Amino acid sequence: MPEPTNVDMTYEVTLFTKYRVDVNQYDEQVLKNFASQQEYVYIKGNPLPLLFEGFAESNPIENIDGDRFFVSKYALKILGFIQDEKEFEIVKTMRKPRIGYSVM
């Protein structure tokens, strides 16, 4: 099996909401899931570490209608790998017992 290529991907998740309560609930959920600064995601049965890099809050944004939006940004980094399943090669082998080998 060929060696996978390691890839670090950074994601920025941005939350737009009209209510401060939504921001507080989302912050609480993120901080609970990333209490140890790390969470695992399972992609095709492989555990990949997802790191919490931090979050920032922007000043509330007002649109033309006068509605006010709260904005929060969360930075996440996943330590993954790329591996092409087409490169796998299955080779059938026959295991023969070793002659002259004894166990004491």
GROMACS elastic network, one bead per residue, 0.5 to 0.9 nm:
[ bonds ]
;  ai    aj funct       b0    kb
    1     4     6  0.89396   500
    1    87     6  0.75309   500
    1    88     6  0.55541   500
    1    89     6  0.68213   500
    1    90     6  0.87384   500
    2    83     6  0.80294   500
    2    84     6  0.88787   500
    2    87     6  0.71397   500
    2    88     6  0.71585   500
    3    83     6  0.77078   500
    4    81     6  0.59670   500
    4    82     6  0.56320   500
    4    84     6  0.81947   500
    5    80     6  0.85575   500
    5    81     6  0.52925   500
    5    82     6  0.51379   500
    5    83     6  0.66382   500
    6    79     6  0.74797   500
    6    80     6  0.59518   500
    6    82     6  0.64475   500
    7    78     6  0.82691   500
    7    79     6  0.62007   500
    7    80     6  0.51567   500
    7    81     6  0.50612   500
    7    82     6  0.69446   500
    8    77     6  0.67540   500
    8    78     6  0.57941   500
    8    80     6  0.59521   500
    8    81     6  0.78809   500
    9    76     6  0.83534   500
    9    77     6  0.55701   500
    9    78     6  0.53288   500
    9    79     6  0.66430   500
    9    80     6  0.74504   500
   10    75     6  0.70873   500
   10    76     6  0.57226   500
   10    78     6  0.64561   500
   10    79     6  0.88941   500
   11    74     6  0.81553   500
   11    75     6  0.58499   500
   11    76     6  0.51294   500
   11    77     6  0.61007   500
   11    78     6  0.80594   500
   12    73     6  0.65777   500
   12    74     6  0.55911   500
   12    76     6  0.63070   500
   12    77     6  0.87402   500
   13    72     6  0.82489   500
   13    73     6  0.56726   500
   13    74     6  0.50722   500
   13    75     6  0.64586   500
   13    76     6  0.77532   500
   14    71     6  0.69085   500
   14    72     6  0.57098   500
   14    74     6  0.63797   500
   14    75     6  0.88877   500
   15    23     6  0.77082   500
   15    26     6  0.87154   500
   15    70     6  0.78674   500
   15    71     6  0.55973   500
   15    72     6  0.51852   500
   15    73     6  0.63945   500
   15    74     6  0.83263   500
   16    23     6  0.84935   500
   16    69     6  0.61876   500
   16    70     6  0.57517   500
   16    72     6  0.69036   500
   17    20     6  0.74914   500
   17    22     6  0.67776   500
   17    23     6  0.72366   500
   17    68     6  0.84769   500
   17    69     6  0.53372   500
   17    70     6  0.53510   500
   17    71     6  0.67825   500
   17    72     6  0.88946   500
   18    21     6  0.89436   500
   18    22     6  0.80336   500
   18    67     6  0.76194   500
   18    68     6  0.60582   500
   18    70     6  0.60110   500
   18    71     6  0.89748   500
   19    22     6  0.55966   500
   19    23     6  0.70990   500
   19    68     6  0.86198   500
   19    69     6  0.74009   500
   19    70     6  0.69951   500
   20    23     6  0.51891   500
   20    24     6  0.63558   500
   20    25     6  0.87590   500
   20    69     6  0.88466   500
   20    70     6  0.67972   500
   21    24     6  0.50776   500
   21    25     6  0.61809   500
   21    26     6  0.86265   500
   22    25     6  0.51460   500
   22    26     6  0.61488   500
   22    27     6  0.85135   500
   23    26     6  0.51915   500
   23    27     6  0.60365   500
   23    28     6  0.85255   500
   23    70     6  0.75340   500
   23    71     6  0.81250   500
   23    72     6  0.72611   500
   24    27     6  0.50736   500
   24    28     6  0.60889   500
   24    29     6  0.86637   500
   25    28     6  0.51005   500
   25    29     6  0.62764   500
   25    30     6  0.87068   500
   26    29     6  0.51187   500
   26    30     6  0.61569   500
   26    31     6  0.85474   500
   27    30     6  0.51651   500
   27    31     6  0.60257   500
   27    32     6  0.84312   500
   27    72     6  0.89325   500
   28    31     6  0.52519   500
   28    32     6  0.60551   500
   28    33     6  0.86400   500
   29    32     6  0.51238   500
   29    33     6  0.61703   500
   29    34     6  0.85692   500
   30    33     6  0.52146   500
   30    34     6  0.60456   500
   30    35     6  0.83261   500
   30    52     6  0.88000   500
   30    74     6  0.89988   500
   31    34     6  0.51597   500
   31    35     6  0.56645   500
   31    37     6  0.85376   500
   32    35     6  0.52835   500
   32    36     6  0.88835   500
   33    36     6  0.81500   500
   33    37     6  0.84467   500
   33    38     6  0.81366   500
   33    39     6  0.69076   500
   34    38     6  0.53903   500
   34    39     6  0.60388   500
   34    50     6  0.89945   500
   34    51     6  0.78785   500
   34    52     6  0.65090   500
   35    38     6  0.73814   500
   35    39     6  0.86998   500
   36    39     6  0.77571   500
   36    52     6  0.89961   500
   37    50     6  0.85426   500
   37    51     6  0.59264   500
   37    52     6  0.53448   500
   37    53     6  0.78503   500
   38    49     6  0.65340   500
   38    50     6  0.56259   500
   38    52     6  0.61516   500
   39    48     6  0.84560   500
   39    49     6  0.58871   500
   39    50     6  0.51037   500
   39    51     6  0.65088   500
   39    52     6  0.81297   500
   40    47     6  0.59498   500
   40    48     6  0.54770   500
   40    50     6  0.55654   500
   40    51     6  0.85258   500
   40    78     6  0.89952   500
   41    46     6  0.80703   500
   41    47     6  0.56984   500
   41    48     6  0.53909   500
   41    49     6  0.65147   500
   41    50     6  0.67459   500
   41    78     6  0.88269   500
   42    45     6  0.54617   500
   42    46     6  0.52346   500
   42    48     6  0.61781   500
   42    49     6  0.88660   500
   43    46     6  0.52974   500
   43    47     6  0.66455   500
   43    48     6  0.73492   500
   44    47     6  0.85641   500
   47    80     6  0.89675   500
   48    78     6  0.69324   500
   48    79     6  0.61883   500
   48    80     6  0.58581   500
   48    81     6  0.86019   500
   49    77     6  0.83580   500
   49    78     6  0.58914   500
   49    79     6  0.56814   500
   49    80     6  0.75472   500
   50    76     6  0.67505   500
   50    77     6  0.57068   500
   50    79     6  0.65616   500
   50    80     6  0.88593   500
   51    75     6  0.86439   500
   51    76     6  0.56716   500
   51    77     6  0.50662   500
   51    78     6  0.61755   500
   51    79     6  0.79847   500
   52    55     6  0.84718   500
   52    74     6  0.79543   500
   52    75     6  0.63871   500
   52    77     6  0.66101   500
   52    78     6  0.89787   500
   53    74     6  0.76190   500
   53    75     6  0.51325   500
   53    76     6  0.54414   500
   53    77     6  0.67904   500
   54    73     6  0.84884   500
   54    74     6  0.59814   500
   54    75     6  0.54610   500
   54    76     6  0.74901   500
   55    72     6  0.71291   500
   55    73     6  0.54086   500
   55    75     6  0.60354   500
   56    71     6  0.86843   500
   56    72     6  0.58577   500
   56    73     6  0.52350   500
   56    74     6  0.66438   500
   56    75     6  0.86717   500
   57    60     6  0.87272   500
   57    70     6  0.80452   500
   57    71     6  0.60295   500
   57    73     6  0.62560   500
   57    74     6  0.88945   500
   58    61     6  0.82264   500
   58    70     6  0.73521   500
   58    71     6  0.55326   500
   58    72     6  0.62612   500
   58    73     6  0.79401   500
   59    69     6  0.88728   500
   59    70     6  0.70789   500
   59    71     6  0.71628   500
   60    68     6  0.62723   500
   60    69     6  0.54217   500
   60    71     6  0.64491   500
   61    67     6  0.81998   500
   61    68     6  0.55874   500
   61    69     6  0.50930   500
   61    70     6  0.64994   500
   61    71     6  0.75302   500
   62    65     6  0.79084   500
   62    66     6  0.57372   500
   62    67     6  0.55143   500
   62    69     6  0.62524   500
   63    66     6  0.54462   500
   63    67     6  0.56367   500
   63    68     6  0.67123   500
   63    69     6  0.80274   500
   64    67     6  0.74293   500
   65    68     6  0.89269   500
   83    86     6  0.88418   500
   83    87     6  0.81913   500
   84    87     6  0.57034   500
   84    88     6  0.75892   500
   85    88     6  0.55310   500
   86    89     6  0.80518   500
   96    99     6  0.89372   500
   97   101     6  0.86254   500
   98   101     6  0.59370   500
   99   102     6  0.86853   500
